[in-house]
């Protein structure tokens, strides 16, 4: 509180979130008909989806808040930001007790508190006060220790107007960055498609035909082995041989061993008899995250779960990088669609992977395809990194604007 007090103008006050503002208590009066119910899980980024429609008699026990137009909600859980400003669509609907609820009045402009609850100034206070063993969250008693810097009402309105002006400019920049990000993804897929049509290494290729010297083949014909380990879960140990699954695959298609399971030498040797991943192999997930494939480009003894297939290319016939890059292309999607089984989660069998059809050029041209592809994709990667960095900077700028706003430095 003292730190906040030292960083605000003299004419501002510090208001207790609970004691000085309209901090709405839980409780829902009996109602007729049905109301939509929203939990903290209903909020996914900017999208809000109801959990269903409920009558009073069968509403969930946590559905114990009623929203009023203009109210502001924020999730109680630690390290979350799910602030909502209640619109006409959400007015008079049910909300979870996983939120706390603030109502504006003649002292508090609702948009002012809304923006404050999205600021790091608030979130840092909240996270320090969260408690609970199962789920760390802010309770009402702890919320009393959270303070809001409060200028006169008209100044609150002026601050909000300036925030929205600056955010509008920032959001336009973010929109442009995300558009560029999407265009790069489209470009990557186009380049991969052209590569395996022979269009990156041949001047003229008729649509639907392969270049001279290329031939259609299958994974089975160009691989020494395609398989998975026995479908049993080995005992997990604190140390030993790494046993990875798709949860250990990173977004940039690498394996992270940081949180991998470990198994005994005996289990490793028993399971590895059937198949084990080695340098130059491709790991192909068979469940859920199909298409998120990994090229093993290192030497290490480890096993991969039976949820993945290990593809061992015959290096006399096909380059590992060639077949791996094909496995990331839109062309592989067509093959997967032929065989994928849709259950609770999509899955594909070993026999189906063996049957995948793909175009194979002579070895010399495989090298060219890989070189051209890697060159183009490398440029795209660097551009994506630059965009991602700019998006992070945009979020930092957003918080910088809020920090100035709530310390009296924005106007």
Rosetta blueprint (number, residue, H / E / L):
1 X L
2 X H
3 X H
4 X H
5 X H
6 X H
7 X L
8 X L
9 X L
10 X L
11 X L
12 X L
13 X E
14 X E
15 X E
16 X E
17 X L
18 X L
19 X L
20 X L
21 X L
22 X E
23 X E
24 X L
25 X L
26 X L
27 X L
28 X L
29 X L
30 X L
31 X L
32 X L
33 X L
34 X L
35 X E
36 X E
37 X E
38 X E
39 X L
40 X H
41 X H
42 X H
43 X E
44 X E
45 X L
46 X L
47 X E
48 X E
49 X L
50 X L
51 X L
52 X E
53 X E
54 X E
55 X L
56 X H
57 X H
58 X H
59 X L
60 X L
61 X L
62 X L
63 X L
64 X L
65 X E
66 X E
67 X L
68 X L
69 X L
70 X L
71 X L
72 X E
73 X E
74 X E
75 X E
76 X L
77 X E
78 X L
79 X L
80 X L
81 X L
82 X L
83 X L
84 X E
85 X E
86 X L
87 X L
88 X L
89 X L
90 X L
91 X L
92 X L
93 X L
94 X E
95 X E
96 X L
97 X L
98 X L
99 X E
100 X E
101 X E
102 X E
103 X E
104 X L
105 X L
106 X L
107 X L
108 X L
109 X L
110 X H
111 X H
112 X H
113 X H
114 X H
115 X H
116 X H
117 X H
118 X L
119 X L
120 X H
121 X H
122 X H
123 X H
124 X H
125 X H
126 X H
127 X H
128 X H
129 X H
130 X L
131 X E
132 X L
133 X L
134 X L
135 X L
136 X L
137 X E
138 X L
139 X L
140 X H
141 X H
142 X H
143 X H
144 X L
145 X L
146 X L
147 X E
148 X E
149 X E
150 X E
151 X L
152 X L
153 X H
154 X H
155 X H
156 X H
157 X H
158 X H
159 X H
160 X H
161 X H
162 X H
163 X H
164 X H
165 X H
166 X H
167 X H
168 X H
169 X H
170 X H
171 X H
172 X H
173 X H
174 X H
175 X H
176 X H
177 X H
178 X H
179 X H
180 X H
181 X H
182 X H
183 X H
184 X H
185 X H
186 X H
187 X H
188 X H
189 X H
190 X H
191 X H
192 X H
193 X H
194 X H
195 X H
196 X L
197 X L
198 X L
199 X L
200 X L
201 X L
202 X L
203 X L
204 X L
205 X L
206 X L
207 X L
208 X L
209 X L
210 X L
211 X L
212 X L
213 X L
214 X L
215 X E
216 X E
217 X E
218 X E
219 X H
220 X H
221 X H
222 X H
223 X E
224 X E
225 X E
226 X E
227 X E
228 X L
229 X L
230 X L
231 X L
232 X L
233 X L
234 X L
235 X L
236 X L
237 X E
238 X L
239 X L
240 X L
241 X E
242 X E
243 X E
244 X E
245 X L
246 X H
247 X H
248 X H
249 X E
250 X L
251 X L
252 X L
253 X L
254 X L
255 X E
256 X L
257 X L
258 X L
259 X L
260 X L
261 X E
262 X E
263 X E
264 X L
265 X H
266 X H
267 X H
268 X H
269 X H
270 X H
271 X H
272 X H
273 X L
274 X L
275 X L
276 X L
277 X L
278 X L
279 X L
280 X L
281 X L
282 X E
283 X E
284 X E
285 X E
286 X L
287 X E
288 X L
289 X L
290 X L
291 X L
292 X L
293 X L
294 X E
295 X E
296 X L
297 X L
298 X L
299 X L
300 X L
301 X L
302 X E
303 X E
304 X E
305 X L
306 X L
307 X L
308 X E
309 X E
310 X E
311 X E
312 X E
313 X E
314 X L
315 X L
316 X L
317 X L
318 X L
319 X L
320 X H
321 X H
322 X H
323 X H
324 X H
325 X H
326 X H
327 X L
328 X L
329 X L
330 X H
331 X H
332 X H
333 X H
334 X H
335 X H
336 X H
337 X H
338 X H
339 X H
340 X L
341 X E
342 X L
343 X L
344 X L
345 X L
346 X L
347 X E
348 X L
349 X L
350 X H
351 X H
352 X H
353 X H
354 X H
355 X L
356 X L
357 X E
358 X E
359 X E
360 X E
361 X L
362 X L
363 X H
364 X H
365 X H
366 X H
367 X H
368 X H
369 X H
370 X H
371 X H
372 X H
373 X H
374 X H
375 X H
376 X H
377 X H
378 X H
379 X H
380 X H
381 X H
382 X H
383 X H
384 X H
385 X H
386 X H
387 X H
388 X H
389 X H
390 X H
391 X H
392 X H
393 X H
394 X H
395 X H
396 X H
397 X H
398 X H
399 X H
400 X H
401 X H
402 X H
403 X H
404 X H
405 X H
406 X L
407 X L
408 X L
409 X L
410 X L
411 X L
